[in-house]
């Protein structure tokens, strides 16, 4: 077949003009890029390689992906999620299809992607995702091969600590077969208290003083990963292996003394998955296993080991064709087993945990925009989804019901509504992560009215109960419109939960009274440590509005498109209408927007800018958070209240490609151009460009203890230089 295609191409080249025969037309289509529509004998061929089941809402081509300035596909996804806003992880599909383990592609270089598509919210139902979940379709190159090396060094402009890391990876794509392996080494040196100007009072006795304390620990990390995918006829398999070892050392205050804390952890994980067709179903299955161990020396000598194994299965198929379109069924099942052993203070604790989960949903196309039916002409596109699920675990059972409607009354306007009610399971990490003391943090103690540096207790909480929640989301999206691809979104979200898993709010008297075992004080009442492990809150209710605006600088069509200036801007804003929390049963709701039970900002905003021209690239982000009050006693403002001031942080990254790409088309890549050369790439990143620090004052206007320049954030502005080369 390959020789016949070559002969046909040569024949067509010799013939030149004239109408092609049907066989010649087939060869012409095969020779063209499948990423671009072609027209043959008055027939429009619209199919694109890797196209999803629905047209994308937003699409990034190769040049726009490169303009994100990312090291790998994982950073591309992170940038897209930041642009989309709304929180929650997006569902990722590869080449228009669900795969057993899409995470294996996150380590590939960005130029291994032909394009990235953001699908409309209703698409999640077609792929078995949660109602309203965003779906990102990553389309890979047909053929790709690279070796990449990156070295990154960073240091705050105030000095005192530094970081150095090196990454090496190998990536290859040959059709459905891919491989990627990588290794990483990094070291962060410690930051000592004597290297910063702090106004925290030291309460010490004999022995080492505050200068021996480290504000940031020394951390050494080594990690490696291996990912393989292989095609077996109608099926494909995926295998991944990853491991990591991490060591940290810190010196922390504990009462009148200081204590050295050493923490060492090792983790090894593996996964094996398959996806393909079986009796009309598109099936994905993934078996994963993980083992970890940790050792802590210092305040407490603790040893812990954990092993887990899980099996996930998802499947979907078209059940029938309705008058407007197909009805799609999705099913999913998960099984997991976990065992943890903790040795502490000559006592051993063994925890066994298992969980089982099953979900199913039906998605029906109720109306399709076309001129053939009355409903299509009047209603446009209308998609509805209903679903449910059940869970059983060692911690108890749960269930879920959900529904969603996606309506496109006319092109460029999308209305989406989702509702769900569920009893969720507790994530294994939140339950079984080894308990340890983290780096010291400075908190404002409302009981004493002073700022205190404490040791936070981190890790999992085996006593967590299953949370229950109800979620309503309404969104309206307009665009893309005009040559600027202008799009706007408006959303309303309401989340009500009981036994919701959260973290400890601000350390007010009410919070300490509700969770007294979370606070450790000495004989004089001075705060020594706070337990920040996750906990169940009796009930929470949040309501808010989100808005976003995205636009791109228009680029000329044709060959000049790849050389044109790229400019993408994304703005987002959130406004909290209500945020209440009840800490324990029988207690009244606390209005967090007014400052009760730990204050929270009512508004925050963000802007992202990605630009590139030729060899130069700029990536910038700015985030703003409004000020808020935390009341010392609920119900009224008081002079002892803590008022957190508005905060703005700006990050910038400048990149330069030493050698321009050739722009040549490599055979078998579907007509896509090489977007990178083997030349050296330099990047200068400035985090917190304006060196902004969190600020606060008391209700009577006096400065708040613990909010000096180097207290809440002793790092401030950080400069990083990275050198990246392909060889």
C-alpha positions as CSV (number, residue, x, y, z in Angstrom):
1,X,0.0,0.0,0.0
2,X,2.9,2.4,0.8
3,X,4.5,1.7,-2.6
4,X,1.2,2.3,-4.4
5,X,0.8,5.6,-2.6
6,X,4.3,6.7,-3.6
7,X,3.7,5.7,-7.3
8,X,0.4,7.6,-7.2
9,X,2.1,10.7,-5.9
10,X,4.8,10.6,-8.6
11,X,2.1,10.1,-11.2
12,X,0.2,13.1,-10.0
13,X,3.3,15.2,-10.0
14,X,4.0,14.2,-13.7
15,X,0.4,14.8,-14.8
16,X,0.2,18.3,-13.3
17,X,-3.1,19.8,-14.3
18,X,-6.4,18.2,-15.2
19,X,-9.1,16.6,-13.1
20,X,-7.9,13.7,-11.0
21,X,-9.4,10.3,-11.3
22,X,-11.2,8.9,-8.2
23,X,-8.1,7.0,-7.2
24,X,-5.9,10.0,-7.7
25,X,-8.2,12.0,-5.6
26,X,-7.8,9.5,-2.7
27,X,-4.0,9.9,-3.0
28,X,-4.3,13.7,-3.0
29,X,-6.4,13.5,0.2
30,X,-3.9,11.2,1.9
31,X,-1.0,13.5,0.9
32,X,-2.7,16.6,2.5
33,X,-2.5,17.5,6.2
34,X,-5.3,15.9,8.1
35,X,-5.2,19.0,10.3
36,X,-6.7,21.2,7.6
37,X,-10.0,20.9,5.7
38,X,-9.6,20.0,2.0
39,X,-12.0,20.2,-0.9
40,X,-12.1,17.5,-3.6
41,X,-14.7,17.3,-6.4
42,X,-17.0,19.7,-4.6
43,X,-16.9,17.6,-1.4
44,X,-15.8,19.3,1.8
45,X,-13.7,17.0,4.0
46,X,-14.1,18.5,7.5
47,X,-12.7,15.7,9.6
48,X,-9.4,16.5,11.4
49,X,-7.0,14.1,13.0
50,X,-7.7,14.0,16.7
51,X,-11.0,15.8,16.5
52,X,-13.3,15.5,19.5
53,X,-17.0,14.6,19.4
54,X,-18.0,18.3,19.6
55,X,-16.3,21.4,18.1
56,X,-14.0,23.2,20.5
57,X,-14.9,26.3,22.3
58,X,-11.3,27.5,22.2
59,X,-8.4,26.2,20.3
60,X,-4.6,26.8,20.6
61,X,-2.5,26.0,17.6
62,X,1.2,25.1,17.8
63,X,2.5,28.7,17.9
64,X,0.0,29.7,20.7
65,X,1.0,26.6,22.7
66,X,4.7,27.6,22.5
67,X,3.8,31.1,23.5
68,X,2.7,29.8,27.0
69,X,6.4,29.3,27.8
70,X,5.9,25.9,29.4
71,X,8.5,23.2,30.0
72,X,6.1,20.3,29.6
73,X,2.5,19.5,28.7
74,X,1.6,19.5,32.4
75,X,2.4,23.2,32.6
76,X,0.3,23.8,29.4
77,X,-2.7,22.2,31.2
78,X,-2.1,24.3,34.3
79,X,-2.0,27.5,32.2
80,X,-5.3,26.5,30.5
81,X,-7.0,25.7,33.7
82,X,-5.9,29.1,35.1
83,X,-7.4,30.7,32.0
84,X,-10.6,28.8,32.3
85,X,-11.0,29.6,36.0
86,X,-13.9,28.2,38.1
87,X,-11.7,25.7,40.0
88,X,-11.6,22.0,39.7
89,X,-9.5,19.8,37.5
90,X,-10.3,19.5,33.8
91,X,-10.8,16.1,32.1
92,X,-8.1,15.4,29.6
93,X,-8.6,13.3,26.4
94,X,-5.9,12.5,23.9
95,X,-6.5,12.8,20.1
96,X,-10.2,13.1,20.6
97,X,-10.5,9.9,22.7
98,X,-10.5,8.9,26.3
99,X,-7.4,7.0,27.3
100,X,-6.6,4.8,30.3
101,X,-4.1,7.2,31.9
102,X,-3.8,10.7,30.3
103,X,-1.3,11.7,32.9
104,X,1.5,9.8,31.1
105,X,1.5,12.6,28.5
106,X,2.1,15.5,30.9
107,X,5.9,15.1,30.8
108,X,6.1,15.6,27.0
109,X,7.5,18.9,25.6
110,X,4.8,21.4,24.5
111,X,5.9,21.2,20.8
112,X,4.8,17.5,20.9
113,X,1.3,18.9,20.6
114,X,-0.3,19.9,17.3
115,X,-3.0,21.7,19.1
116,X,-5.0,22.0,22.4
117,X,-8.8,22.3,22.3
118,X,-11.0,23.4,25.2
119,X,-14.4,21.8,24.7
120,X,-17.7,23.4,25.8
121,X,-19.0,22.3,29.3
122,X,-21.6,20.0,27.8
123,X,-18.8,17.8,26.3
124,X,-18.0,16.2,29.7
125,X,-21.2,14.2,29.6
126,X,-20.2,12.7,26.3
127,X,-16.9,11.5,27.7
128,X,-18.1,10.3,31.1
129,X,-16.9,13.3,33.1
130,X,-18.7,15.1,35.9
131,X,-21.6,17.4,34.9
132,X,-20.2,20.8,33.9
133,X,-16.5,19.6,34.0
134,X,-14.3,21.2,31.4
135,X,-12.7,18.9,28.8
136,X,-9.3,19.6,27.2
137,X,-8.4,17.6,24.0
138,X,-4.7,17.3,23.4
139,X,-3.8,16.4,19.8
140,X,-0.3,14.9,19.5
141,X,2.2,15.0,16.6
142,X,2.2,12.0,14.4
143,X,6.0,11.6,14.8
144,X,8.2,13.4,17.3
145,X,11.5,12.8,19.0
146,X,13.6,14.9,21.4
147,X,16.2,14.9,24.2
148,X,15.8,17.9,26.5
149,X,17.9,19.3,29.3
150,X,17.0,22.1,31.6
151,X,18.9,23.7,34.5
152,X,17.2,26.2,36.7
153,X,18.8,28.4,39.5
154,X,16.9,30.7,41.7
155,X,17.5,33.1,44.6
156,X,15.5,35.8,46.4
157,X,16.7,39.3,45.8
158,X,17.2,39.5,49.6
159,X,19.5,36.5,49.4
160,X,19.9,34.0,52.2
161,X,18.7,30.9,50.4
162,X,18.9,29.5,46.9
163,X,17.6,26.7,44.7
164,X,19.1,24.6,41.9
165,X,17.5,21.9,39.8
166,X,18.2,19.9,36.7
167,X,15.8,18.0,34.5
168,X,16.6,15.5,31.7
169,X,14.0,13.8,29.5
170,X,13.6,11.7,26.4
171,X,10.4,11.9,24.4
172,X,9.3,10.0,21.3
173,X,6.0,9.6,19.4
174,X,5.5,7.2,16.5
175,X,1.8,7.1,15.7
176,X,0.0,5.4,18.6
177,X,3.3,4.3,20.2
178,X,5.0,6.8,22.6
179,X,7.7,6.8,25.2
180,X,8.8,9.4,27.7
181,X,11.3,9.2,30.5
182,X,12.7,11.9,32.7
183,X,14.8,12.5,35.8
184,X,15.0,15.4,38.2
185,X,17.4,16.5,40.9
186,X,16.9,19.6,43.0
187,X,18.2,21.3,46.1
188,X,16.8,24.2,48.1
189,X,19.1,25.5,50.8
190,X,17.7,26.6,54.2
191,X,16.9,30.2,55.1
192,X,18.0,31.1,58.7
193,X,16.1,33.5,60.9
194,X,19.3,35.7,61.3
195,X,19.1,36.4,57.5
196,X,15.8,38.3,57.9
197,X,14.6,41.3,60.0
198,X,11.7,40.0,62.0
199,X,9.6,41.4,64.9
200,X,8.7,38.1,66.5
201,X,9.6,38.0,70.2
202,X,11.8,35.1,71.2
203,X,10.9,33.4,74.5
204,X,14.0,31.4,75.2
205,X,16.2,30.2,77.9
206,X,19.6,28.5,77.9
207,X,21.0,27.1,74.7
208,X,20.6,28.2,71.1
209,X,18.9,31.4,70.3
210,X,16.6,32.5,67.4
211,X,19.4,32.7,64.9
212,X,19.6,28.9,64.9
213,X,16.0,28.7,63.6
214,X,15.4,28.0,59.9
215,X,12.5,29.9,58.2
216,X,12.7,27.5,55.3
217,X,14.1,24.0,55.4
218,X,16.9,22.5,53.4
219,X,15.3,20.1,50.9
220,X,17.0,17.6,48.6
221,X,14.9,15.8,46.0
222,X,15.5,13.1,43.4
223,X,12.7,11.8,41.1
224,X,12.4,9.7,37.9
225,X,9.6,8.5,35.7
226,X,9.0,6.2,32.7
227,X,5.9,6.2,30.5
228,X,5.2,3.9,27.6
229,X,2.1,3.5,25.3
230,X,1.8,0.7,22.7
231,X,-0.8,-0.2,20.1
232,X,-2.2,-3.7,19.8
233,X,-4.5,-3.6,16.9
234,X,-7.8,-2.1,18.1
235,X,-6.4,-1.8,21.6
236,X,-3.6,0.2,23.1
237,X,-1.8,-0.2,26.4
238,X,-0.1,2.3,28.8
239,X,2.5,1.7,31.4
240,X,4.0,4.2,33.9
241,X,6.6,4.0,36.6
242,X,7.6,6.8,38.9
243,X,9.7,7.2,42.0
244,X,10.8,9.9,44.3
245,X,13.0,10.4,47.4
246,X,12.9,13.6,49.5
247,X,15.0,14.7,52.4
248,X,14.5,17.9,54.5
249,X,16.2,19.3,57.5
250,X,15.0,22.3,59.6
251,X,15.6,23.8,63.0
252,X,12.4,25.0,64.7
253,X,11.4,26.8,67.9
254,X,9.4,24.7,70.4
255,X,8.6,26.6,73.6
256,X,11.8,27.9,75.1
257,X,14.0,25.5,73.1
258,X,14.8,24.7,69.5
259,X,14.6,21.3,67.9
260,X,16.1,19.8,64.8
261,X,13.6,18.1,62.6
262,X,14.7,15.6,59.9
263,X,12.2,14.1,57.4
264,X,12.9,11.5,54.8
265,X,10.4,10.0,52.5
266,X,10.4,7.6,49.5
267,X,7.6,6.8,47.1
268,X,7.3,4.3,44.3
269,X,4.3,4.1,42.0
270,X,3.3,2.0,38.9
271,X,0.3,1.9,36.7
272,X,-0.8,-0.4,33.8
273,X,-3.8,0.4,31.6
274,X,-5.6,-0.6,28.4
275,X,-8.2,1.1,26.2
276,X,-10.0,-0.1,23.2
277,X,-13.3,-1.4,21.8
278,X,-15.3,-4.4,23.3
279,X,-18.7,-5.5,22.1
280,X,-19.6,-1.9,21.0
281,X,-18.2,-0.2,24.1
282,X,-15.2,2.1,24.3
283,X,-13.4,0.7,27.4
284,X,-10.6,2.1,29.5
285,X,-9.1,0.3,32.5
286,X,-6.2,1.2,34.7
287,X,-4.5,-0.7,37.5
288,X,-2.3,1.3,39.8
289,X,-0.2,0.6,42.8
290,X,1.9,2.7,45.2
291,X,4.2,2.2,48.1
292,X,5.7,4.8,50.4
293,X,7.6,5.2,53.6
294,X,8.5,8.1,55.7
295,X,10.8,8.7,58.7
296,X,10.7,11.7,61.0
297,X,13.3,12.5,63.7
298,X,13.0,15.4,66.0
299,X,10.1,16.3,68.2
300,X,8.7,12.8,67.7
301,X,10.4,9.8,66.2
302,X,7.9,8.4,63.7
303,X,8.1,5.7,61.1
304,X,5.3,5.0,58.6
305,X,4.7,2.8,55.7
306,X,1.8,2.7,53.3
307,X,0.8,0.5,50.4
308,X,-2.2,1.0,48.1
309,X,-3.6,-0.7,45.0
310,X,-6.5,0.5,42.9
311,X,-8.5,-0.6,39.8
312,X,-10.5,1.8,37.6
313,X,-12.8,1.0,34.8
314,X,-14.7,3.3,32.5
315,X,-16.8,2.6,29.4
316,X,-19.1,4.4,27.0
317,X,-21.2,3.7,23.9
318,X,-24.0,5.0,21.8
319,X,-27.2,3.2,22.9
320,X,-29.5,4.5,20.2
321,X,-30.0,7.4,17.7
322,X,-32.8,9.7,18.7
323,X,-34.5,12.1,16.3
324,X,-32.0,14.8,17.1
325,X,-28.9,12.8,17.8
326,X,-27.4,9.9,19.8
327,X,-28.0,8.8,23.3
328,X,-24.7,8.0,25.0
329,X,-24.2,5.8,28.1
330,X,-21.2,6.1,30.4
331,X,-20.3,3.8,33.3
332,X,-17.4,3.8,35.7
333,X,-16.2,1.7,38.6
334,X,-13.3,2.0,41.1
335,X,-11.9,-0.4,43.6
336,X,-9.1,0.4,46.1
337,X,-7.3,-1.1,49.0
338,X,-4.9,0.7,51.4
339,X,-2.8,-0.4,54.3
340,X,-0.8,1.9,56.6
341,X,1.5,1.1,59.5
342,X,2.7,3.8,61.8
343,X,5.3,3.3,64.6
344,X,5.5,6.1,67.1
345,X,6.6,6.3,70.7
346,X,7.0,2.5,70.8
347,X,3.4,2.0,69.7
348,X,2.3,0.6,66.4
349,X,-0.9,1.6,64.6
350,X,-2.3,-0.4,61.6
351,X,-5.0,1.1,59.4
352,X,-6.7,-0.9,56.7
353,X,-9.0,0.9,54.3
354,X,-11.0,-0.2,51.2
355,X,-13.4,1.6,48.9
356,X,-15.7,0.6,46.1
357,X,-17.5,3.0,43.7
358,X,-19.8,2.8,40.7
359,X,-21.3,5.5,38.5
360,X,-23.5,5.7,35.5
361,X,-24.9,8.4,33.3
362,X,-27.0,8.9,30.2
363,X,-26.6,11.8,27.8
364,X,-29.2,12.6,25.2
365,X,-29.2,15.1,22.3
366,X,-32.6,16.6,22.5
367,X,-32.2,19.1,19.7
368,X,-29.6,19.7,17.0
369,X,-29.2,23.0,15.2
370,X,-30.0,22.4,11.5
371,X,-32.6,23.2,9.0
372,X,-34.2,19.8,9.0
373,X,-36.3,19.9,12.2
374,X,-38.5,22.4,13.8
375,X,-36.8,22.0,17.2
376,X,-33.4,22.5,15.6
377,X,-34.4,25.7,13.9
378,X,-36.0,27.1,17.1
379,X,-34.1,25.6,20.0
380,X,-30.6,25.1,18.5
381,X,-28.4,22.6,20.2
382,X,-29.7,21.0,23.4
383,X,-28.0,18.3,25.4
384,X,-29.2,16.8,28.7
385,X,-27.5,14.4,31.1
386,X,-28.7,12.5,34.1
387,X,-26.5,10.3,36.3
388,X,-26.1,8.6,39.6
389,X,-23.6,6.6,41.6
390,X,-23.0,4.6,44.8
391,X,-20.0,4.3,47.1
392,X,-19.0,1.9,49.9
393,X,-15.9,2.1,52.0
394,X,-14.5,1.2,55.4
395,X,-15.6,4.7,56.5
396,X,-19.2,4.3,55.3
397,X,-21.2,4.5,52.1
398,X,-22.4,7.2,49.9
399,X,-24.4,8.0,46.8
400,X,-24.7,10.7,44.1
401,X,-27.3,12.0,41.7
402,X,-26.6,14.7,39.1
403,X,-28.1,16.4,36.1
404,X,-26.9,18.8,33.5
405,X,-28.3,20.8,30.6
406,X,-26.2,22.4,27.9
407,X,-28.1,24.7,25.5
408,X,-26.7,26.6,22.5
409,X,-29.7,28.6,21.2
410,X,-27.5,30.2,18.5
411,X,-23.9,30.1,17.5
412,X,-21.6,31.9,19.9
413,X,-24.0,31.6,22.9
414,X,-23.8,28.7,25.4
415,X,-26.0,28.3,28.5
416,X,-25.1,25.5,30.9
417,X,-26.7,24.3,34.2
418,X,-25.5,21.5,36.4
419,X,-26.8,20.2,39.7
420,X,-25.5,17.4,41.9
421,X,-26.1,16.0,45.4
422,X,-23.6,13.5,46.8
423,X,-22.0,11.8,49.7
424,X,-18.4,11.7,48.9
425,X,-15.6,9.4,50.0
426,X,-12.5,10.7,51.7
427,X,-9.4,10.9,49.5
428,X,-6.7,8.5,50.5
429,X,-4.1,11.2,50.7
430,X,-6.2,13.2,53.2
431,X,-6.7,10.1,55.4
432,X,-3.4,8.3,55.2
433,X,-0.6,10.8,54.5
434,X,2.0,10.4,57.2
435,X,1.8,12.9,60.0
436,X,4.7,15.3,60.4
437,X,5.7,18.8,61.6
438,X,6.0,21.3,58.8
439,X,8.2,24.4,58.6
440,X,7.4,27.0,61.2
441,X,4.7,29.5,60.4
442,X,3.8,32.8,62.0
443,X,0.1,33.1,63.2
444,X,-1.8,35.8,65.0
445,X,-3.0,34.4,68.3
446,X,-6.3,36.1,69.2
447,X,-6.2,34.7,72.7
448,X,-2.9,36.5,73.6
449,X,-3.1,39.3,71.0
450,X,0.4,38.5,69.7
451,X,2.1,37.0,66.8
452,X,3.6,33.6,67.5
453,X,5.9,31.3,65.4
454,X,4.5,27.8,65.8
455,X,5.2,24.3,64.4
456,X,2.3,23.2,62.2
457,X,1.2,19.6,62.3
458,X,0.6,18.3,58.8
459,X,-0.5,15.1,57.2
460,X,-3.6,13.0,57.0
461,X,-6.5,12.5,59.4
462,X,-7.8,8.9,59.7
463,X,-10.9,10.1,61.6
464,X,-12.3,12.1,58.7
465,X,-16.0,11.4,57.9
466,X,-17.6,11.3,54.5
467,X,-18.8,14.8,53.4
468,X,-22.2,15.5,51.9
469,X,-22.7,18.3,49.4
470,X,-25.2,19.9,47.0
471,X,-23.8,21.9,44.1
472,X,-25.6,24.2,41.7
473,X,-23.8,25.9,38.8
474,X,-25.2,28.2,36.1
475,X,-23.0,29.6,33.4
476,X,-23.4,31.7,30.2
477,X,-20.6,31.9,27.7
478,X,-20.4,34.2,24.6
479,X,-17.9,33.8,21.8
480,X,-15.5,33.5,20.3
481,X,-16.5,36.7,18.4
482,X,-14.7,38.9,15.9
483,X,-11.2,38.4,14.6
484,X,-10.0,38.9,18.2
485,X,-11.6,35.6,19.3
486,X,-13.3,37.6,22.0
487,X,-15.1,35.4,24.6
488,X,-16.8,36.1,27.9
489,X,-18.2,34.0,30.7
490,X,-20.6,34.7,33.6
491,X,-21.2,32.0,36.2
492,X,-23.1,31.5,39.4
493,X,-22.1,28.8,41.9
494,X,-23.8,27.6,45.1
495,X,-22.2,24.9,47.2
496,X,-23.8,23.6,50.4
497,X,-22.0,20.9,52.4
498,X,-22.2,19.1,55.7
499,X,-19.1,17.4,57.2
500,X,-17.2,19.1,54.5
501,X,-13.4,18.5,54.6
502,X,-11.5,21.7,55.2
503,X,-8.6,23.3,57.1
504,X,-8.6,25.1,60.4
505,X,-9.8,28.7,60.1
506,X,-8.1,31.7,61.7
507,X,-7.1,31.1,65.3
508,X,-10.0,33.0,67.0
509,X,-11.3,32.2,70.5
510,X,-14.4,30.5,68.9
511,X,-12.2,28.3,66.7
512,X,-10.1,27.2,69.6
513,X,-13.1,26.5,71.8
514,X,-14.6,24.3,69.0
515,X,-11.3,22.4,68.4
516,X,-9.3,22.6,71.7
517,X,-7.2,19.5,70.9
518,X,-5.8,21.2,67.8
519,X,-3.9,23.8,70.0
520,X,-0.9,23.0,72.1
521,X,0.2,25.6,74.7
522,X,2.9,25.8,77.4
523,X,2.3,26.4,81.1
524,X,2.2,30.2,80.5
525,X,-0.5,29.8,77.8
526,X,1.9,30.5,75.0
527,X,1.0,28.8,71.7
528,X,3.5,26.1,70.7
529,X,1.9,24.1,67.9
530,X,-1.3,24.0,65.8
531,X,-2.7,20.9,64.2
532,X,-3.5,21.9,60.6
533,X,-4.5,18.4,59.4
534,X,-7.8,18.3,57.5
535,X,-11.0,18.2,59.5
536,X,-14.7,18.0,59.1
537,X,-16.7,21.2,59.4
538,X,-20.3,20.8,60.5
539,X,-21.7,22.8,57.6
540,X,-20.6,25.4,55.0
541,X,-22.5,27.4,52.4
542,X,-20.9,29.5,49.7
543,X,-22.4,31.5,46.8
544,X,-20.5,33.5,44.3
545,X,-20.3,35.0,40.8
546,X,-17.4,34.5,38.4
547,X,-16.7,36.5,35.3
548,X,-14.0,36.1,32.7
549,X,-12.9,37.8,29.5
550,X,-10.4,36.3,26.9
551,X,-9.1,37.6,23.7
552,X,-6.3,37.1,21.2
553,X,-4.5,39.4,18.8
554,X,-5.6,38.5,15.3
555,X,-2.9,36.8,13.1
556,X,-2.7,36.8,9.3
557,X,-3.8,33.6,7.5
558,X,-1.4,31.3,5.6
559,X,2.4,30.9,6.0
560,X,2.9,34.3,7.7
561,X,0.8,33.1,10.6
562,X,3.6,31.2,12.3
563,X,5.8,34.4,12.2
564,X,3.2,36.8,13.4
565,X,3.0,38.3,16.9
566,X,1.0,36.2,19.4
567,X,-0.8,37.9,22.2
568,X,-3.3,36.1,24.5
569,X,-5.0,37.9,27.4
570,X,-7.3,36.3,30.0
571,X,-9.0,38.3,32.8
572,X,-11.1,36.7,35.6
573,X,-12.9,38.0,38.6
574,X,-14.8,36.4,41.4
575,X,-17.3,37.9,43.8
576,X,-18.5,36.0,46.9
577,X,-22.1,36.6,47.7
578,X,-22.2,34.5,50.8
579,X,-19.8,32.4,52.9
580,X,-21.0,30.9,56.1
581,X,-19.6,28.1,58.3
582,X,-20.9,26.2,61.4
583,X,-17.9,24.6,63.2
584,X,-19.8,22.0,65.3
585,X,-23.4,20.7,65.6
586,X,-25.6,23.0,67.5
587,X,-23.5,26.1,66.8
588,X,-24.8,29.0,64.8
589,X,-23.6,29.9,61.3
590,X,-20.7,32.2,61.2
591,X,-20.6,34.9,58.5
592,X,-17.0,34.7,57.2
593,X,-17.5,37.7,54.9
594,X,-18.1,39.8,58.0
595,X,-15.2,38.3,59.7
596,X,-16.8,35.6,62.0
597,X,-15.0,32.3,62.4
598,X,-12.1,33.4,60.3
599,X,-12.5,36.1,57.7
600,X,-12.4,35.7,53.9
601,X,-12.0,38.1,51.1
602,X,-15.1,39.0,49.2
603,X,-13.3,39.7,45.8
604,X,-10.3,38.6,43.9
605,X,-9.1,39.0,40.3
606,X,-6.4,37.7,38.0
607,X,-5.0,38.6,34.6
608,X,-2.8,36.4,32.4
609,X,-0.8,37.6,29.4
610,X,1.1,35.3,27.0
611,X,3.0,37.0,24.1
612,X,5.6,35.9,21.6
613,X,7.3,37.3,18.5
614,X,10.0,35.5,16.8
615,X,12.5,34.3,19.3
616,X,11.2,36.4,22.2
617,X,8.5,35.4,24.6
618,X,6.8,37.1,27.6
619,X,4.5,35.5,30.1
620,X,3.0,37.6,32.9
621,X,0.3,37.1,35.6
622,X,-1.1,39.4,38.2
623,X,-3.4,38.4,41.0
624,X,-5.3,40.6,43.4
625,X,-7.1,39.8,46.6
626,X,-9.3,42.2,48.4
627,X,-8.9,43.1,52.1
628,X,-11.0,41.5,54.8
629,X,-11.7,41.5,58.6
630,X,-11.3,38.7,61.1
631,X,-13.3,39.4,64.2
632,X,-11.8,38.6,67.6
633,X,-15.4,37.9,68.8
634,X,-18.3,37.1,66.5
635,X,-21.2,39.5,65.9
636,X,-19.5,42.8,66.2
637,X,-16.4,44.8,65.1
638,X,-13.8,45.4,67.8
639,X,-10.5,47.2,68.3
640,X,-8.8,43.7,68.6
641,X,-10.0,42.6,65.2
642,X,-7.4,41.7,62.6
643,X,-7.8,43.5,59.3
644,X,-5.9,42.0,56.4
645,X,-5.0,44.5,53.7
646,X,-5.5,44.1,49.9
647,X,-2.7,42.2,48.3
648,X,-1.3,42.3,44.7
649,X,1.4,40.1,43.3
650,X,2.9,40.2,39.8
651,X,5.0,37.4,38.1
652,X,7.0,37.9,34.9
653,X,8.9,35.5,32.6
654,X,11.1,36.5,29.7
655,X,12.4,33.9,27.3
656,X,14.7,34.0,24.3
657,X,15.5,31.2,21.7
658,X,19.2,31.5,20.7
659,X,18.6,29.8,17.4
660,X,15.4,30.1,15.4
661,X,13.5,27.0,14.3
662,X,13.9,25.9,10.7
663,X,10.2,25.8,9.9
664,X,10.7,22.6,7.9
665,X,8.0,20.0,7.7
666,X,9.1,16.6,8.9
667,X,7.6,13.5,7.1
668,X,4.8,11.8,8.9
669,X,4.0,14.7,11.2
670,X,0.7,15.5,9.5
671,X,2.1,18.6,7.8
672,X,3.0,20.4,11.1
673,X,6.1,22.4,11.3
674,X,9.1,22.0,13.6
675,X,8.6,24.6,16.2
676,X,11.9,24.3,18.1
677,X,15.5,23.9,17.1
678,X,18.4,22.4,19.0
679,X,19.6,25.8,20.1
680,X,19.9,27.1,23.6
681,X,16.8,28.7,25.2
682,X,17.2,31.2,28.0
683,X,14.4,32.2,30.4
684,X,14.4,34.8,33.2
685,X,11.6,34.5,35.6
686,X,10.8,37.1,38.3
687,X,8.3,35.9,40.9
688,X,6.6,38.6,42.9
689,X,8.1,41.4,40.7
690,X,7.0,44.2,43.0
691,X,8.3,42.4,46.2
692,X,4.8,42.7,47.7
693,X,4.3,41.3,51.3
694,X,1.1,40.5,53.1
695,X,0.0,43.4,55.4
696,X,-2.5,43.9,58.2
697,X,-3.5,46.3,61.0
698,X,-5.7,46.0,64.1
699,X,-9.2,47.3,64.3
700,X,-8.0,50.4,66.2
701,X,-5.6,51.2,63.3
702,X,-2.4,50.1,65.0
703,X,0.0,47.8,63.2
704,X,-0.8,44.1,63.5
705,X,1.9,42.0,65.2
706,X,3.4,39.4,63.0
707,X,2.9,41.3,59.7
708,X,6.3,42.9,59.4
709,X,8.1,42.8,56.0
710,X,9.9,39.5,56.5
711,X,7.4,37.7,58.8
712,X,4.5,36.2,56.8
713,X,6.7,36.0,53.6
714,X,10.4,35.9,54.3
715,X,11.2,35.1,50.6
716,X,9.6,38.0,48.7
717,X,10.9,38.7,45.2
718,X,12.7,35.7,43.6
719,X,14.7,35.6,40.4
720,X,15.2,32.4,38.5
721,X,17.4,31.8,35.4
722,X,16.8,28.7,33.3
723,X,18.9,27.2,30.5
724,X,17.2,24.7,28.2
725,X,18.6,22.9,25.3
726,X,17.5,20.2,22.9
727,X,20.1,17.8,21.7
